[in-house]
Amino acid sequence: MNITVVSVGKLKEKYLKDGIAEYSKRLSRYCSLNLIEVADEKAPENLSDNDMIQVKEREGERILKHVKDSMYVIALNLDGKMHTSEQFADKLEKLSLQGNSQIVFIIGGSLGLSDGVLGRSNEKISFSKMTFPHQLMRLILLEQVYRAFKINRNEPYHK
C-alpha cells in the first residue's frame, strides 16, 4: 500500500519532527509513505470571509497538484466521520482489498480545506470534535495509521 500525506505548512517544531520520523520509520515495514508539505498562504489575522475563501483556494490548488486521479483521497475535516481505531483499521483494510493501493490523506491549513479539495475527496474523516494544530495532526494521523496496520495484522500494540 502507498500512503501519501499532503499537508499545508512547514513543520518547525523538533518534537513533532522527531515523532513523525519515528512513525515514518515504523510504518516503513507496512507501506510506502510519502510526506508532502505545501506552502501555507500568508494571511493577516482579521480576514474577511471572502479573503478566507481565497486563502483556502490557493492552498487547495497547491494540494491538488499532488493528487492523481488514481488516488483514494481522505480529507481530515471537522465535519468528517469519526471512527474508533478498530473501525479506521478496518477501513484501510477494506480499501486495500478493493484495490485502492494509493491512499492520500489531506491535512489543511489553519483555515481548513477549500471546497475544491473537499469535493475531490472520496471521504472526510475527523479525529475529534476538538480542534488540533494542523502540524500536530500529522503526528496523530501517522500514529493511527501505524496502529491500524498493527490491528490488521493482530500484532501487539500498547493500549
C-alpha positions in Angstrom: 0.0 0.0 0.0 1.2 3.5 -0.8 0.2 6.2 1.6 0.7 9.9 0.9 0.1 12.7 3.4 -0.3 16.1 1.9 -0.3 18.8 4.5 -0.3 22.6 4.5 2.6 24.4 6.2 6.2 23.7 7.1 6.8 21.6 10.2 9.1 23.6 12.5 8.9 22.1 16.0 11.6 19.5 16.7 9.4 17.3 18.9 6.9 16.9 16.1 9.6 16.2 13.5 11.1 13.6 15.8 7.7 11.9 16.4 6.9 11.9 12.7 10.3 10.5 11.9 9.7 7.7 14.4 6.3 6.7 13.0 7.6 7.0 9.4 10.3 4.5 10.4 7.8 2.2 12.0 5.4 2.4 9.0 8.2 1.5 6.6 7.6 -2.2 7.5 4.0 -1.9 6.3 3.7 0.6 3.5 5.4 3.1 1.3 5.0 6.5 2.9 5.3 9.8 1.2 5.0 13.1 3.2 4.4 16.2 1.2 4.3 19.8 2.6 2.8 22.6 0.6 3.3 26.2 1.4 0.7 27.9 3.5 -0.8 31.2 2.4 0.4 34.1 4.4 -2.7 35.9 5.7 -3.4 38.6 8.4 -5.4 37.7 11.5 -8.5 39.6 10.6 -9.6 38.2 7.2 -13.0 38.8 5.6 -15.0 35.7 4.7 -14.1 36.3 1.0 -10.4 36.6 1.9 -10.6 33.3 3.9 -12.1 31.5 0.9 -9.3 32.9 -1.3 -6.6 31.7 1.1 -8.1 28.2 1.2 -8.5 28.1 -2.6 -4.8 29.0 -3.1 -3.7 26.3 -0.6 -6.1 23.9 -2.2 -4.6 24.4 -5.6 -1.2 23.5 -4.2 -2.6 20.4 -2.5 -4.4 19.2 -5.6 -1.2 19.3 -7.7 -0.1 16.3 -5.7 -3.3 14.3 -6.1 -3.6 11.9 -9.0 -6.8 10.6 -10.5 -6.0 7.0 -9.3 -5.6 8.1 -5.6 -8.3 7.5 -3.0 -8.5 10.8 -1.1 -9.3 11.1 2.5 -9.6 14.7 3.8 -9.2 15.4 7.5 -12.1 17.6 8.3 -14.0 18.6 11.5 -17.3 17.6 9.7 -16.0 14.2 8.7 -17.0 10.9 10.1 -15.4 9.7 13.3 -14.0 6.2 13.7 -12.7 4.1 16.5 -9.1 2.9 15.9 -10.6 -0.5 15.0 -13.0 1.0 12.5 -10.2 3.0 11.0 -8.1 -0.1 10.7 -11.0 -1.9 9.0 -11.5 1.0 6.6 -7.8 0.8 5.5 -8.0 -2.9 5.1 -11.2 -2.7 3.0 -9.6 0.0 0.8 -6.7 -2.3 0.2 -8.8 -5.3 -0.6 -10.9 -3.2 -3.0 -7.7 -2.3 -5.0 -7.1 1.1 -3.6 -3.4 0.9 -3.2 -2.8 4.6 -3.3 -4.3 6.5 -0.4 -3.8 10.1 0.2 -4.6 11.9 3.4 -5.0 15.7 3.2 -4.5 18.0 6.2 -5.4 21.6 5.5 -4.0 24.8 7.0 -5.3 26.8 9.9 -8.4 27.8 7.9 -9.3 24.3 6.8 -9.7 22.9 3.3 -11.1 24.5 0.1 -14.3 23.4 -1.4 -12.3 22.1 -4.4 -10.2 19.8 -2.1 -13.3 18.6 -0.2 -15.1 18.0 -3.5 -12.2 15.8 -4.8 -12.1 13.8 -1.6 -13.6 10.3 -1.6 -14.4 10.8 2.1 -13.9 13.0 5.0 -12.8 11.8 8.5 -12.5 13.6 11.8 -10.3 12.5 14.7 -12.2 14.6 17.2 -14.7 17.4 17.6 -11.8 19.2 19.2 -9.5 21.4 17.1 -5.9 20.4 16.9 -3.0 22.4 15.3 -2.6 21.1 11.7 1.1 20.3 12.4 0.2 18.1 15.3 -2.4 16.3 13.2 0.3 14.9 11.0 1.8 13.0 14.0 -1.7 11.9 15.3 -2.6 10.6 11.8 0.7 8.7 11.4 0.2 7.1 14.8 -3.3 6.0 13.9 -2.2 4.6 10.5 0.6 2.7 12.3 -1.9 1.4 14.9 -4.3 0.4 12.1 -1.6 -1.8 10.5 -0.8 -3.4 13.9 -4.5 -4.1 14.5 -5.0 -5.6 11.0 -2.0 -7.9 11.5 -3.0 -8.9 15.0 0.3 -7.6 16.3 0.6 -6.3 19.8 0.4 -2.6 20.4 0.2 -0.8 23.7 -3.3 0.3 24.7 
